[in-house]
Amino acid sequence: KIAPVDVVFNGSNHDELSGFHLAEAITSHFHGAKNITFDIDPVDRKYYTYGDNLIATCHGDGAKQNDLPLLMSVEAADWSAAIHRHIIIHHFHHWQKLVYLYGKDYPGVTLQSMRSLSAPDPWHAKKGYVGAPQSVDAFIFHPEYGQVDHMSCKFAQ
């Protein structure tokens, strides 16, 4: 009722099929809703333009993290028009922020990693990937000024 919503699905390495099925079910449920669009194509990297922002989303277990900014410049049609470029990944299950400064032949891109809502499974516990808060992240973008906020909703453990 307040604003249009764009739902972008990126698969993961833990639940590729069930995650896609969930995205299909949500798409089906809201098929008649106005102001909601869905992108549930199973392609690994997706690019979304919002005002002066070019936002990429991907799981992050495919291409090497250091290659993502250059891949963005090659794959995204709106690369040259964007003033603010961001890549959001969710493979590492903990928050981290890396900034790619100007260098070589590509302009800067900010890469951020989202936390996970899920608790560590036995494999993650064995590898020592524990202790990060279970949370959902929201990245707030202004159409002209770029990312203006980052919020995390942490859940009790």
C-alpha positions in Angstrom: 0.0 0.0 0.0 2.9 2.4 0.7 5.4 1.7 -2.1 6.2 -0.7 -4.9 8.0 -3.9 -3.9 10.5 -5.8 -6.0 11.3 -9.3 -4.9 14.7 -10.7 -6.1 15.5 -14.3 -5.4 19.1 -15.5 -5.2 19.6 -19.2 -4.6 22.0 -20.6 -2.1 24.4 -23.5 -1.9 22.5 -25.1 1.0 18.9 -25.2 -0.4 19.0 -24.5 -4.1 15.8 -26.4 -4.9 13.7 -25.7 -1.8 14.6 -22.0 -1.9 13.5 -21.8 -5.5 10.3 -23.6 -4.7 9.6 -21.1 -1.9 10.2 -18.2 -4.3 7.8 -19.8 -6.8 5.1 -20.2 -4.0 5.5 -16.6 -2.9 5.2 -15.5 -6.6 2.1 -17.6 -7.1 0.5 -16.3 -3.9 1.0 -12.6 -4.9 0.4 -13.1 -8.6 -2.5 -10.6 -8.7 -1.0 -8.0 -6.5 -0.4 -4.6 -7.9 3.0 -2.9 -7.3 4.9 -6.2 -6.6 7.3 -7.6 -9.2 9.3 -10.8 -8.9 12.7 -11.9 -10.3 13.1 -15.5 -9.5 15.2 -16.5 -12.4 17.9 -18.9 -11.1 20.8 -17.0 -12.7 23.6 -16.5 -10.1 24.2 -12.7 -10.4 21.4 -10.2 -10.8 21.6 -6.5 -11.4 19.0 -4.0 -10.4 18.8 -0.3 -11.2 17.2 2.1 -8.8 17.7 5.8 -9.6 21.5 6.5 -9.7 22.2 3.1 -8.1 23.3 -0.1 -9.6 22.7 -2.9 -7.1 24.0 -6.5 -7.7 22.8 -9.4 -5.7 24.3 -12.9 -5.6 24.8 -15.7 -3.2 28.6 -15.3 -3.3 29.7 -18.9 -3.5 30.2 -18.8 -7.3 32.6 -16.3 -8.8 35.5 -15.1 -6.6 34.7 -12.2 -4.4 37.5 -10.1 -5.9 36.2 -10.6 -9.4 32.6 -9.4 -8.7 33.2 -5.7 -9.4 34.8 -6.4 -12.8 32.0 -8.9 -13.6 29.5 -6.2 -12.7 31.1 -3.8 -15.2 31.0 -6.5 -17.9 27.5 -8.0 -17.2 25.4 -5.0 -16.1 23.9 -2.9 -18.9 23.5 0.2 -16.7 27.2 0.2 -15.4 28.2 3.5 -17.1 25.0 5.3 -16.1 25.2 4.4 -12.4 26.8 6.8 -9.9 26.6 4.4 -6.9 27.4 0.7 -7.4 26.8 -2.0 -4.7 27.1 -5.7 -4.5 25.3 -7.6 -1.8 26.2 -11.2 -1.1 24.9 -13.7 1.6 27.2 -16.7 1.4 29.4 -15.9 4.5 26.5 -15.6 7.1 28.3 -12.7 8.9 28.5 -9.0 8.2 31.5 -7.7 6.6 32.2 -4.7 4.4 34.9 -4.3 1.8 35.3 -1.2 -0.3 36.9 -1.6 -3.8 38.6 1.7 -4.5 39.4 3.1 -7.9 42.1 1.0 -9.6 43.0 -0.6 -12.9 40.2 0.2 -15.4 37.1 0.0 -13.3 35.4 2.5 -11.0 34.6 1.8 -7.3 32.1 -0.7 -6.1 31.0 -1.3 -2.5 30.6 -5.0 -1.5 28.7 -6.0 1.6 27.8 -9.4 3.1 24.6 -10.1 4.9 24.2 -12.1 8.0 22.0 -15.2 8.1 18.7 -15.7 9.9 19.5 -19.5 10.3 21.4 -21.0 13.2 24.6 -22.9 12.4 24.0 -26.4 11.1 26.4 -29.2 12.2 28.8 -28.5 9.2 29.1 -24.8 10.1 29.5 -25.6 13.8 32.3 -28.1 12.9 34.1 -25.5 10.8 33.8 -23.0 13.6 31.4 -20.7 11.8 29.5 -19.8 15.0 28.8 -16.8 17.1 27.5 -14.4 14.5 24.1 -13.0 15.5 21.1 -14.5 13.7 19.6 -11.5 11.9 18.0 -10.1 8.8 19.7 -7.1 7.1 18.0 -4.2 5.3 20.0 -1.9 3.0 18.2 1.4 2.4 19.0 3.2 -0.9 18.0 6.7 -1.9 17.5 7.0 -5.7 19.9 10.0 -5.9 22.2 9.7 -2.8 22.9 5.9 -2.9 23.0 3.8 0.3 21.7 5.9 3.2 21.2 3.3 5.9 21.9 -0.3 6.9 19.6 -1.9 9.5 19.9 -5.3 11.2 17.1 -7.0 13.1 18.8 -9.5 15.4 16.9 -12.4 16.8 17.3 -13.9 20.3 19.4 -17.1 20.3 
